[in-house]
Amino acid sequence: MVIDVQNYITLPEYSGVWTASGGDSYYYSRAAGTVLPNIVRLAAAFRKMGCLVVYTRIASLNENLADVPGLSRKVLAEETRDVHGRPYHLLHDEQASQIDEWVAPQPADIVILKTASGAFCSADTDGILRNNGVARLVFAGGLTDACVASSVREGFDRGYLCTVAEDACLAPSAEDHEAALRSLRKYYAWVTGTAEILAVLEEQR
C-alpha cells in the first residue's frame, strides 16, 4: 500500500506545509534520494510477483472540503499556499492532490480516494483488499507519523499482517519518523527496510 504520495507532500513547490521548521533539506533530500526510489522498487517487485499494488490519496470531492473534516479545519484556520503564495486545496482534481508522477500507478494497480488520515475508515479499502484475497500488507508513503501510522493501525485492527518499509516512508523530521516507527514496531507491524522486503520476495519466487 502506497499511502498518499501526492504532489503536496513530495514537491518542493509546496515547501513548508508538511516539513518541520527548518527541515526542508532533510525532508526533500530524503524524499528524492531514498523514499521515492524505494517505493518504485517495491511496487515493481510486487507487480512482478503478481501481487496487488494499492495507492491511496486523500482528497475532497466537495468544493467546500466538507467531506474531509481535518482539511476543512486547517483551511479555515490558515489557508494553505505554495511557495509562490498561491492558495491550493486538496480537491480531487487539483494538481496538488495528484499522485507524484515518479511513483505513478500502473494500469493494474488500484487507487483509493480517502477522506481521512487512515486508509480504512473513510473508504471501502477493507472490502477491496479482501475481494482480492489480500491478507498481508506492506506500507510505504507519507507521512510516517500521520497517514501511514493511522493506516497501519487500522489494518492491524482488521486482522491484516502488516509490514512497514521504513526507508520508503517520509516524515517531517527524523525524530518524527523514528518516534512513529518505535510505536508501530512495538505493537502493530514488522518494521524493516526495502532490501529486506525484496529479499523475502525473491525467496518466494
KOLDOBA-473794 format. One line per 8 residues: number of its first residue (from 0); their letters; for each residue x, y, z of N, C-alpha, C, CB. Coordinates in Angstrom, 2 decimals. Each point is the difference from the previous one (the first is absolute). Last residue first. Glycine has a CB too. Layout:
# KOLDOBA-473794
NUM> a> X/Y/Z/X/Y/Z/X/Y/Z/X/Y/Z; ...;
# end
This chain:
# KOLDOBA-473794
204> rqeelval> 9.87/-16.56/-4.89/-0.18/-0.18/-1.45/0.19/-1.46/-0.40/0.79/2.35/-0.38; -0.14/-0.33/4.82/-1.30/-0.58/-0.27/-0.26/-0.23/-1.49/-0.81/1.12/2.06; 4.78/1.01/-0.26/-0.04/-1.37/0.53/-1.30/-0.71/-0.37/1.47/0.72/1.89; -0.95/3.84/-2.95/0.85/-0.82/-0.86/0.00/-1.45/0.45/1.43/1.99/-0.47; -3.64/1.23/3.14/-0.73/-0.25/-1.26/0.80/-0.91/-0.91/-1.11/2.23/0.19; 3.21/-0.79/3.70/-1.07/-0.94/0.32/-0.80/-0.35/-1.26/-0.14/0.93/2.35; 3.40/2.41/-2.74/0.63/-1.31/0.18/-1.02/-1.08/0.33/2.07/1.14/0.78; -3.46/3.35/-1.08/0.30/-0.54/-1.33/0.65/-1.37/0.10/0.26/2.33/-0.88;
196> ieatgtvw> -1.03/-0.02/4.88/-1.27/-0.40/-0.60/0.23/-0.61/-1.38/-1.19/1.82/1.27; 4.90/0.00/0.94/-0.46/-1.21/0.69/-1.32/-0.50/-0.60/1.14/0.77/2.11; 0.61/3.32/-3.69/0.86/-1.12/-0.41/-0.46/-1.31/0.63/1.93/1.58/-0.24; -4.07/2.51/1.52/-0.35/-0.45/-1.34/0.81/-1.22/-0.43/-0.62/2.35/-0.57; 0.04/-1.68/5.85/0.43/0.80/-1.14/-0.42/-0.60/-1.33/1.90/0.79/1.36; -4.52/-1.06/3.64/1.25/-0.44/-0.59/0.31/0.87/-1.21/-0.39/-2.36/0.81; -3.37/0.98/3.38/0.61/1.19/-0.59/1.38/-0.39/-0.51/-1.30/1.58/1.53; -3.59/-4.04/-0.10/1.42/-0.25/-0.21/0.54/1.22/-0.73/-0.29/-2.56/-0.09;
188> ayykrlsr> -4.07/3.18/3.23/0.55/-0.38/-1.30/1.45/-0.46/0.11/-1.55/1.62/-1.08; -1.50/-0.02/4.82/-0.88/-0.17/-1.15/0.61/-0.63/-1.25/-1.13/1.92/0.89; 3.02/-0.62/3.85/-1.33/-0.61/0.09/-0.58/-0.54/-1.30/-0.35/1.54/1.85; 4.86/0.51/-1.16/-0.32/-0.60/1.30/-1.29/-0.80/-0.02/1.20/1.87/1.07; 0.34/0.69/-4.85/0.83/-1.20/0.21/-0.40/-0.73/1.27/1.89/1.10/-1.22; -3.86/3.07/0.26/-0.50/-1.03/-0.93/0.75/-1.31/0.20/-0.61/1.78/-1.65; 2.05/1.96/4.16/-1.34/-0.43/0.41/-0.52/-1.12/-0.89/-0.46/2.30/0.87; 4.56/-0.34/-2.01/0.12/-0.70/1.29/-1.34/-0.53/0.46/1.93/1.46/0.61;
180> laaehdea> -1.73/1.27/-4.49/0.42/-1.39/-0.23/0.14/-0.77/1.30/1.19/0.75/-2.06; -2.19/3.87/2.24/-1.12/-0.76/-0.55/0.36/-1.46/-0.19/-0.82/2.06/-1.14; 4.23/0.85/2.50/-1.00/-0.16/1.07/-1.19/-0.81/-0.48/0.71/2.19/0.98; 2.65/-1.02/-4.10/0.44/-1.05/0.92/-1.00/-0.22/1.12/2.35/0.56/-0.53; -3.20/2.95/-2.56/0.04/-1.29/-0.70/0.32/-1.13/0.98/0.73/1.15/-2.13; -0.49/3.31/3.64/-1.39/-0.43/-0.19/-0.06/-1.38/-0.63/-0.70/2.39/-0.24; 4.94/-0.45/0.66/-0.54/-0.31/1.32/-1.45/-0.49/-0.10/1.52/1.72/1.01; 0.71/-0.14/-4.86/0.51/-1.32/0.38/-0.58/-0.42/1.35/2.11/0.43/-1.29;
172> spalcade> -5.11/2.87/-1.54/1.34/0.04/0.57/0.43/-1.42/0.34/-0.37/2.33/0.93; -3.72/-1.51/-3.31/0.55/1.35/0.01/1.41/0.11/0.56/-2.31/0.77/0.22; 0.86/-5.35/-2.61/-0.57/0.79/1.09/0.66/1.37/0.03/-0.47/-2.10/1.34; -0.14/-2.85/-4.57/0.49/1.37/0.15/-0.73/0.69/1.14/0.56/0.10/-2.45; 0.83/-5.39/0.16/-0.96/0.86/0.67/0.63/1.34/0.32/-1.17/-2.01/0.96; 3.30/-2.00/-2.67/-0.91/0.42/-1.06/-1.13/0.83/0.58/0.56/-2.06/-1.33; 2.82/-0.08/3.96/0.74/0.88/-0.90/-0.80/0.33/-1.26/2.13/-0.97/0.88; -3.95/-1.94/2.46/0.35/1.26/0.67/0.75/0.96/-0.91/0.09/-1.24/2.13;
164> avtclygr> -3.85/-2.53/-2.74/1.31/0.21/-0.64/0.52/1.35/0.47/-0.62/-1.41/-2.05; -3.00/-2.09/4.38/0.29/1.38/-0.37/1.40/0.06/-0.58/-1.54/0.90/1.81; -2.70/-4.78/-0.93/1.42/0.30/-0.09/0.14/1.46/-0.40/0.59/-2.40/-0.62; -4.73/-1.24/2.64/0.50/1.26/-0.53/1.52/0.09/0.06/-2.13/1.07/0.71; -2.56/-4.44/-0.78/1.39/-0.04/0.44/0.71/1.17/-0.69/-0.02/-2.54/0.34; -5.38/2.44/0.83/1.06/-0.14/-1.00/1.36/-0.10/0.68/-1.38/1.30/-1.67; -3.10/-0.59/3.80/0.53/-1.35/-0.13/1.07/-0.19/-1.06/-2.16/-0.72/0.78; -0.25/4.75/0.98/-0.88/-0.78/-0.87/0.59/-1.37/-0.34/-0.87/2.14/-0.95;
156> dfgervss> 3.22/1.09/3.56/-1.24/-0.26/0.73/-1.01/-0.77/-0.83/0.40/2.07/1.30; 3.70/-0.70/-3.31/0.26/-0.97/1.06/-1.29/-0.38/0.72/2.31/0.95/0.28; -2.53/2.53/-3.45/0.19/-1.30/-0.63/0.21/-1.10/1.02/0.95/1.14/-1.98; -1.18/3.30/3.50/-1.31/-0.45/-0.47/0.09/-1.37/-0.67/-0.69/2.39/-0.31; 4.71/-0.35/1.68/-0.82/-0.36/1.16/-1.37/-0.53/-0.43/1.20/1.73/1.36; 1.63/-0.06/-4.71/0.54/-1.25/0.57/-0.86/-0.45/1.17/2.34/0.63/-0.73; -3.34/3.53/-1.17/-0.39/-1.10/-0.89/0.49/-1.34/0.52/0.04/1.57/-1.93; 1.22/2.44/4.17/-1.43/-0.25/0.15/-0.44/-1.21/-0.81/-0.35/2.45/0.39;
148> avcadtlg> 4.81/-1.01/-0.88/-0.24/-0.59/1.32/-1.47/-0.31/0.23/1.98/1.24/0.86; -0.84/1.02/-4.85/0.55/-1.36/0.01/-0.30/-0.67/1.33/1.83/0.70/-1.58; -3.09/3.82/1.11/-0.86/-0.91/-0.76/0.54/-1.42/-0.07/-0.73/1.94/-1.32; 3.35/0.89/4.41/-1.38/0.43/-0.19/-0.77/-1.08/-0.76/0.70/2.43/-0.01; 4.09/-2.44/0.96/-0.64/0.24/1.30/-1.45/0.44/-0.11/2.23/0.60/0.88; 0.45/-1.48/-4.80/0.20/-1.13/0.90/-0.82/0.13/1.28/2.29/-0.28/-0.94; -4.17/2.54/-3.44/1.16/0.23/0.82/0.10/-1.12/1.03/-0.17/2.51/-0.33; 0.10/-3.73/-4.10/0.10/1.10/0.93/-1.36/0.36/0.58/1.98/0.84/-1.26;
140> gafvlrav> 0.77/-5.46/-1.16/-0.64/1.27/-0.31/0.15/1.04/1.10/-1.59/-1.26/-1.38; 1.06/-4.48/1.15/1.01/1.00/-0.34/-0.74/1.32/-0.18/1.55/-1.71/-1.12; -2.46/-3.86/2.92/-0.32/1.42/-0.07/1.21/0.84/-0.36/-1.80/-0.36/1.67; -0.41/-4.92/-2.11/1.27/0.71/0.16/-0.30/1.48/-0.26/1.41/-2.03/-0.73; -4.54/-2.61/2.13/0.17/1.32/-0.56/1.40/0.52/0.27/-2.45/0.45/0.29; -0.97/-5.25/-0.52/1.21/0.65/0.52/0.20/1.31/-0.73/1.05/-2.22/0.57; -4.70/-0.54/-1.63/0.03/-0.21/1.45/1.20/0.68/0.64/-1.18/-2.16/-0.33; -2.18/1.87/-4.55/1.18/0.56/0.68/-0.13/-0.22/1.51/0.28/1.73/-1.83;
132> gnnrligd> -3.30/-2.72/-2.22/0.70/-1.07/0.71/1.23/0.46/0.75/-0.83/-1.51/-1.71; -2.64/4.07/-0.79/1.19/-0.37/-0.77/0.87/-1.04/0.72/-0.05/2.26/-1.02; -3.84/-0.48/3.03/-0.48/-0.52/-1.28/1.14/-0.42/-0.91/-1.99/1.46/0.21; 2.99/0.68/3.86/-0.49/-1.37/0.24/-0.53/-0.62/-1.29/-0.57/0.62/2.36; 2.02/3.91/-2.50/1.12/-0.91/0.28/-0.49/-1.44/0.16/1.23/1.88/1.10; -4.47/1.50/-1.70/0.82/-0.13/-1.20/1.12/-1.01/0.23/-0.54/2.36/-0.65; -2.17/-1.18/4.33/-0.71/-0.82/-0.98/0.82/-0.24/-1.25/-2.14/0.88/0.89; 3.91/2.04/2.34/-0.06/-1.36/0.52/-0.70/-0.93/-0.99/-0.03/0.90/2.34;
124> tdascfag> 0.14/3.74/-3.26/1.30/-0.63/-0.18/-0.02/-1.45/0.45/1.08/2.21/0.31; -4.45/1.67/-1.05/-0.25/-1.44/0.06/1.29/-0.79/-0.24/-2.36/0.38/-0.80; 2.01/4.61/3.24/-0.08/-0.60/-1.34/-0.21/-1.50/0.16/1.50/1.80/-1.00; -0.63/1.19/4.69/-0.83/0.86/-0.85/-0.08/-0.50/-1.44/0.63/1.92/1.45; 1.86/-4.11/2.20/-1.19/0.51/0.68/-0.90/0.84/-0.90/1.31/-0.03/2.08; 3.13/-2.14/-3.24/-1.16/-0.89/0.09/-1.28/0.69/0.45/1.59/-1.80/0.50; 3.04/3.65/-0.96/-0.40/-0.53/-1.31/-1.32/-0.76/0.04/2.40/-0.13/-0.58; -0.83/4.43/3.83/0.13/-1.44/-0.15/-0.55/-0.48/-1.33/-0.15/-0.22/2.45;
116> satklivi> -0.21/4.83/-1.40/1.41/-0.36/0.00/0.21/-1.50/-0.18/0.45/1.95/1.48; -4.70/0.22/-3.77/0.50/0.05/1.38/1.45/-0.48/-0.03/-2.32/-0.40/1.00; -0.62/0.27/-4.80/-0.28/1.32/0.52/0.36/0.11/1.49/-1.82/0.24/-1.69; 3.16/-3.22/-3.27/-0.48/-0.02/1.38/-0.18/1.42/0.51/1.16/-2.20/0.40; -0.46/-1.08/-5.16/-0.12/1.36/0.53/-0.60/-0.09/1.40/-0.27/0.99/-2.33; 3.20/-4.62/-0.79/-1.14/0.22/0.90/0.03/1.45/0.48/-0.01/-2.44/0.72; 2.11/-0.99/-4.86/0.13/1.28/0.68/-1.28/0.26/0.79/1.57/0.90/-1.80; 1.27/-5.36/-0.61/-1.24/0.58/0.48/0.31/1.30/0.73/-1.07/-2.28/0.21;
108> dapqpavw> 3.68/-0.72/-4.44/-0.04/0.43/1.39/-1.37/0.58/0.35/2.48/0.46/-0.08; -0.98/-1.93/-4.34/-0.57/-1.06/0.84/-0.09/0.38/1.47/0.90/-1.64/-1.62; 1.02/4.68/-1.75/-1.40/-0.34/-0.31/-0.64/-1.05/0.92/0.56/0.56/-2.32; 3.33/2.39/4.44/-0.08/-0.68/-1.28/-1.43/-0.48/-0.22/2.44/-0.71/0.16; -0.36/5.04/2.97/-0.63/-1.33/-0.10/0.02/-0.52/-1.43/-1.45/0.57/1.94; 5.22/2.95/-0.09/-1.33/-0.07/-0.60/-0.54/-1.43/-0.04/0.58/1.99/-1.37; 3.41/0.65/3.29/-0.49/-1.30/0.48/-1.38/-0.31/-0.58/1.31/0.29/2.13; 0.94/3.69/-3.38/1.15/-0.88/0.21/-0.45/-1.41/0.40/1.38/1.98/0.68;
100> ediqsaqe> -4.43/1.75/-1.12/0.27/-0.76/-1.22/1.16/-0.97/0.14/-0.88/1.92/-1.28; -2.45/-0.33/5.31/1.26/0.42/-0.62/0.32/-0.90/-1.19/0.83/0.86/2.23; -5.90/-0.07/-0.71/1.14/-0.84/0.37/1.23/0.45/-0.77/-1.52/-1.95/0.52; -2.42/5.52/0.57/0.30/-1.13/-0.88/1.21/-0.78/0.52/-0.95/1.25/-1.95; -1.00/2.96/3.74/-0.50/-1.26/0.56/0.33/-1.23/-0.83/-1.81/1.32/1.01; 2.94/3.29/-2.24/0.63/-0.29/1.29/-0.40/-1.37/0.53/0.03/2.43/0.48; -2.00/-0.58/-4.46/1.33/-0.56/-0.20/0.64/-0.41/1.33/0.25/1.41/-2.05; -5.63/-1.45/1.53/1.08/0.98/0.02/1.36/-0.69/-0.09/-1.43/1.54/1.37;
92> dhllhypr> -3.06/-3.60/-1.08/0.49/0.26/-1.34/1.11/1.05/-0.04/-2.24/-0.62/-0.84; -0.06/-0.88/4.91/0.39/-1.22/-0.71/0.62/0.27/-1.36/-1.81/-1.16/1.20; 2.40/4.62/2.85/-1.14/-0.48/-0.75/0.45/-1.12/-0.92/-1.11/2.27/0.11; 3.54/0.51/3.53/0.09/-1.41/-0.40/-1.34/-0.48/-0.56/1.76/-0.40/1.75; 0.47/5.54/-1.98/-0.82/-0.88/0.83/0.15/-1.43/-0.50/-1.65/1.86/0.48; 4.28/3.44/-0.64/-0.37/-1.27/-0.61/-0.81/-0.81/0.99/2.05/0.03/-1.47; 0.20/5.40/0.34/-0.76/-0.96/0.83/-0.27/-1.29/-0.78/-1.07/1.92/1.24; 5.41/1.42/-1.84/-1.30/-0.32/-0.60/-0.74/-1.01/0.87/0.92/0.46/-2.30;
84> ghvdrtee> 3.66/1.41/2.83/-1.08/0.71/0.66/-1.37/-0.30/-0.55/1.61/1.74/0.47; 2.76/-3.72/-1.55/-0.23/1.24/-0.74/-1.15/0.82/0.61/0.84/-1.15/-2.07; 0.44/-3.17/3.67/1.13/0.88/0.24/-0.13/1.32/-0.75/1.42/-2.00/0.35; -6.01/-0.38/0.92/1.26/-0.54/-0.47/1.12/1.04/0.18/-1.23/-1.47/-1.67; -3.30/0.93/4.85/0.54/0.66/-1.19/1.31/-0.67/-0.39/-1.10/2.18/0.64; -3.73/-2.64/2.77/1.27/-0.55/-0.46/0.43/0.66/-1.30/-0.53/-2.19/1.12; -2.54/4.25/3.05/-0.05/-0.50/-1.37/1.38/-0.49/-0.44/-1.89/1.57/-0.51; -0.27/-1.42/5.44/1.10/0.64/-0.72/0.07/-0.58/-1.41/1.30/0.38/2.17;
76> alvkrslg> -4.97/-1.31/0.80/0.90/0.64/0.95/1.09/0.80/-0.72/-0.45/-1.86/1.62; -2.73/-0.68/-4.07/-0.70/1.08/0.68/0.92/0.75/0.94/-2.12/-1.30/-0.17; 3.78/-2.50/-2.02/-0.20/1.09/-0.96/-0.71/1.18/0.65/-0.09/-1.68/-1.85; 0.72/-2.24/4.40/1.28/0.63/-0.30/-0.18/1.20/-0.91/1.13/-2.21/0.27; -4.89/-0.45/0.77/0.45/0.75/1.17/1.29/0.74/-0.30/-1.11/-1.66/1.50; -0.56/-1.21/-4.80/-0.87/1.16/0.16/0.47/0.86/1.16/-1.92/-1.30/-0.93; 4.00/-2.84/0.20/0.44/1.01/-0.96/-0.83/1.26/0.12/0.74/-1.80/-1.55; -2.02/-1.85/4.20/1.31/0.51/0.42/0.52/1.08/-0.93/0.48/-2.22/0.99;
68> pvdalnen> -4.61/-0.05/-2.06/-0.09/0.96/1.10/1.34/0.57/0.43/-1.98/-1.22/0.74; -0.10/-0.70/-5.21/1.30/-0.25/0.63/0.13/0.96/1.17/1.07/-0.80/-2.20; -4.88/0.97/-0.56/0.13/-1.45/0.18/1.37/-0.40/0.56/-1.60/-0.30/-1.89; 0.38/4.88/0.83/-0.78/-0.48/1.14/0.13/-1.50/0.23/-1.58/1.84/-0.42; 3.48/1.64/-2.87/0.82/-0.94/0.77/-0.75/-0.62/1.17/1.98/1.33/-0.65; -3.56/1.60/-3.06/0.21/0.63/1.30/0.79/-0.89/0.96/-2.12/1.24/-0.34; 0.99/-2.67/-4.09/0.71/1.26/-0.16/0.29/0.67/1.34/-1.09/0.27/-2.22; 0.62/-5.63/1.66/-0.83/1.18/0.23/0.83/1.27/-0.16/-1.47/-1.31/1.56;
60> lsairtyv> 3.25/-3.10/-1.72/-0.92/0.06/-1.14/-0.89/1.23/0.08/0.03/-2.50/-0.14; 5.18/1.44/2.22/-1.41/0.32/0.21/-0.78/-0.03/-1.31/0.63/1.39/1.98; 4.03/-4.12/0.00/-0.50/1.10/-0.82/-1.49/0.15/0.21/1.81/-0.38/-1.70; 2.83/-2.95/2.61/-0.98/0.74/0.78/-0.39/1.23/-0.81/0.94/-0.83/2.22; 0.95/-4.21/-3.77/0.21/1.46/-0.03/-1.11/0.65/0.81/1.13/-0.11/-2.27; 1.48/-5.12/1.29/-1.05/0.85/0.55/0.37/1.46/-0.25/-0.58/-1.72/1.77; 1.82/-3.45/-4.08/0.35/1.36/0.36/-1.19/0.65/0.69/1.62/0.17/-1.95; 0.26/-5.50/0.82/-1.10/0.92/0.29/0.57/1.34/0.40/-1.49/-1.90/0.72;
52> vlcgmkrf> 2.75/-3.14/-3.24/0.59/1.25/0.49/-1.15/1.01/0.12/2.29/-0.47/-1.09; -1.84/-5.29/0.84/-0.73/1.23/-0.17/0.78/1.18/0.57/-2.15/-1.29/0.09; 4.50/-3.24/-2.13/-0.71/0.49/1.18/-0.66/1.35/-0.29/1.63/-1.23/1.49; 1.41/-1.70/-4.23/-1.43/-0.14/-0.22/-0.83/0.45/1.18/0.50/-1.86/-1.50; 4.37/2.08/0.77/-0.47/-1.19/0.71/-1.48/-0.25/-0.24/1.74/0.38/1.74; 0.31/3.46/-3.52/0.65/-1.15/-0.63/-0.45/-1.31/0.62/1.97/1.44/-0.52; -3.37/2.63/2.44/-0.68/-0.23/-1.28/0.58/-1.23/-0.68/-0.44/2.46/-0.25; 2.54/-1.06/4.15/-1.30/-0.61/0.29/-0.79/-0.24/-1.28/-0.01/1.13/2.25;
44> aaalrvin> 4.15/1.11/-2.63/0.21/-1.38/0.46/-1.33/-0.70/0.28/2.20/0.67/0.98; -2.22/3.92/-2.13/0.40/-0.81/-1.15/0.16/-1.47/0.40/1.16/1.99/-1.00; -2.02/1.16/4.40/-1.18/-0.18/-0.86/0.33/-0.89/-1.19/-0.85/2.25/0.70; 4.42/-1.06/2.17/-0.96/-0.91/0.64/-1.20/-0.26/-0.89/0.75/0.84/2.23; 2.46/2.32/-3.70/0.57/-1.35/0.05/-0.99/-1.01/0.58/2.27/1.00/0.24; -3.45/3.58/-0.20/0.02/-0.52/-1.38/0.51/-1.44/-0.03/0.38/2.34/-0.88; -0.16/-0.08/4.95/-1.39/-0.30/-0.33/-0.08/-0.58/-1.41/-0.81/1.84/1.52; 4.96/-0.28/-0.13/-0.34/-1.27/0.64/-1.45/-0.38/-0.24/1.73/0.45/1.73;
36> plvtgaar> -0.11/3.77/-3.36/0.61/-1.14/-0.70/-0.35/-1.35/0.61/1.84/1.51/-0.63; -3.45/2.36/2.89/-0.67/-0.23/-1.28/0.67/-1.11/-0.81/-0.68/2.40/-0.01; 2.71/-1.22/4.23/-1.37/-0.49/0.13/-0.64/-0.31/-1.34/-0.20/1.32/2.07; 4.84/0.48/-1.77/-0.24/-1.29/0.65/-1.43/-0.49/-0.17/1.75/0.59/1.64; 0.05/3.62/-3.46/1.16/-0.89/0.00/-0.27/-1.39/0.51/1.34/1.98/0.29; -4.66/1.63/-0.52/0.55/-0.24/-1.34/1.11/-1.04/-0.01/-0.60/2.33/-0.56; -1.47/-1.11/4.75/-1.04/-0.39/-0.95/0.61/-0.40/-1.34/-1.63/1.54/1.15; 4.46/0.28/2.14/-0.38/-1.39/0.30/-1.06/-0.50/-0.97/0.55/0.38/2.42;
28> syyysdgg> 0.72/4.07/-2.74/1.12/-0.83/-0.42/-0.29/-1.47/0.29/1.59/1.90/0.41; -4.74/1.31/1.00/-0.01/-0.17/-1.45/1.18/-0.81/-0.51/-1.20/2.16/-0.16; 0.79/-1.34/4.92/-1.23/-0.56/-0.52/0.10/-0.28/-1.50/-1.25/1.22/1.77; 4.82/0.97/0.65/-0.16/-1.41/0.37/-1.16/-0.61/-0.77/0.92/0.46/2.29; -0.32/4.10/-2.85/1.14/-0.72/-0.59/-0.06/-1.48/0.32/1.39/2.07/0.17; -4.65/0.92/1.72/-0.18/-0.27/-1.42/1.13/-0.81/-0.60/-1.27/2.12/-0.15; 0.24/-0.34/4.84/0.28/-1.38/-0.35/-0.08/-0.33/-1.47/-0.84/-0.54/2.18; -0.13/4.64/0.74/1.40/-0.14/-0.38/0.36/-1.39/-0.51/0.50/1.72/1.66;
20> satwvgsy> -4.83/-1.79/0.80/0.65/1.30/-0.14/1.48/-0.19/-0.28/-1.68/1.05/1.55; -1.33/-5.02/-3.11/0.26/0.64/1.28/0.70/1.33/-0.25/0.15/-2.25/1.18; -3.43/0.34/-4.95/1.34/-0.20/0.55/0.11/0.69/1.34/0.97/-0.17/-2.30; -4.76/0.23/-0.82/0.09/-1.29/0.67/1.38/-0.26/0.57/-1.74/-0.84/-1.52; 0.62/5.06/-0.58/-1.28/-0.42/0.55/0.15/-1.28/0.83/-1.16/1.07/-1.95; 4.79/1.06/-0.52/-0.35/0.68/1.24/-1.28/-0.47/0.62/1.19/1.91/-0.87; -0.22/-2.35/-4.49/0.93/0.01/1.13/-0.55/0.76/1.19/1.87/-0.16/-1.61; -3.42/-1.18/-3.05/-0.88/0.16/1.15/0.79/0.04/1.30/-1.81/-1.17/-1.26;
12> epltiynq> 4.05/0.63/-2.85/-0.92/1.09/-0.30/-0.93/0.30/1.17/0.10/-0.63/-2.41; 2.95/-3.15/2.19/0.42/1.21/0.73/-0.85/1.22/-0.30/2.29/-0.90/-0.03; -4.06/-4.28/-0.23/0.60/1.04/-0.83/0.37/1.23/0.81/-1.33/-0.85/-1.93; -0.88/-3.11/3.83/1.29/-0.39/-0.59/0.69/1.11/-0.78/-0.90/-2.27/-0.13; -3.54/2.35/2.41/1.00/-0.38/1.01/1.35/-0.35/-0.61/-1.86/-0.82/1.41; -1.91/2.26/-4.07/0.08/0.98/1.08/0.96/-0.41/1.11/-2.33/0.62/-0.54; 1.31/-3.42/-3.32/0.87/1.14/-0.30/0.16/0.94/1.19/-0.71/-0.17/-2.36; -0.34/-4.90/3.49/-0.63/1.01/-0.85/0.91/1.21/-0.14/-2.27/-0.80/0.72;
4> vdivm> 1.74/-4.11/1.46/1.21/0.59/-0.59/-0.45/0.99/-1.07/1.42/-2.11/0.46; -4.07/-0.90/2.87/-0.03/1.46/-0.17/1.31/0.61/-0.52/-1.66/0.03/1.82; 1.89/-5.11/-0.74/-0.90/0.92/0.68/0.31/1.45/-0.38/-0.22/-1.65/1.90; 0.68/-3.63/-3.73/0.75/1.25/-0.12/-0.94/1.11/0.49/1.44/-0.85/-1.98; -1.10/-4.76/2.60/-0.84/1.18/0.00/0.88/1.25/0.00/-1.83/-1.25/1.22;
# end
